[in-house]
Amino acid sequence: MKRFLAALCVIAPMNARAAEPSMVFGHGNNPCSKWSDDGGNGLFSTVWVQGYWSALTLHPGYEHVGESLGAVGIVELVRQACKDSPDETIATATIQALQSDYIRRVIGD
């Protein structure tokens, strides 16, 4: 079991890079540090994250990721990822948050 968890911890970050699209349109290209500078007190970022997360969960295996969090919890998870890495793009932070919730769901807290 320890080997499985160790392997998962190594594979998951590699998949984060592989899963990241080569092209992201719109607000997701902004750095996380610009979250609340979008003219809507973060509204554009919030809406963009919710749509992008929804699209990412169309991938097999990710269908139920974030269900227990709800829309507000998902946005808060991405906000935290942005706080941790303000120079990352909002798209990258969304992918990282999705994968962290996936790992938490598979392995448990």
Residue pairs with C-beta under 8 A, 6 or more apart in sequence:
5 107
8 103
8 106
8 107
12 99
12 102
12 103
13 99
15 99
16 95
16 96
16 99
19 56
19 59
19 95
19 99
20 91
20 92
20 95
21 91
24 89
24 91
26 48
27 38
27 44
27 45
27 48
27 90
28 48
28 52
28 89
28 90
28 91
28 94
29 89
29 90
29 91
30 38
30 45
30 89
30 90
31 86
31 87
31 88
31 89
31 90
32 81
32 82
32 83
32 85
32 86
32 87
32 88
32 89
32 90
32 93
33 82
33 86
33 87
34 45
35 42
35 45
35 79
35 82
35 90
36 42
36 45
38 44
38 45
45 90
46 75
48 90
49 74
49 75
49 78
49 90
49 94
50 71
50 74
50 75
52 91
52 94
53 66
53 74
53 78
53 94
53 98
56 62
56 94
56 95
56 98
57 63
57 64
57 65
57 66
57 98
61 102
62 98
62 102
64 105
65 98
65 101
65 102
65 105
66 73
66 74
66 77
66 98
66 101
68 105
69 76
69 77
69 101
74 97
74 101
77 97
77 100
77 101
78 90
78 93
78 94
78 97
80 97
81 88
81 93
81 94
81 96
81 97
81 100
82 88
82 90
82 93
85 92
85 93
85 96
88 96
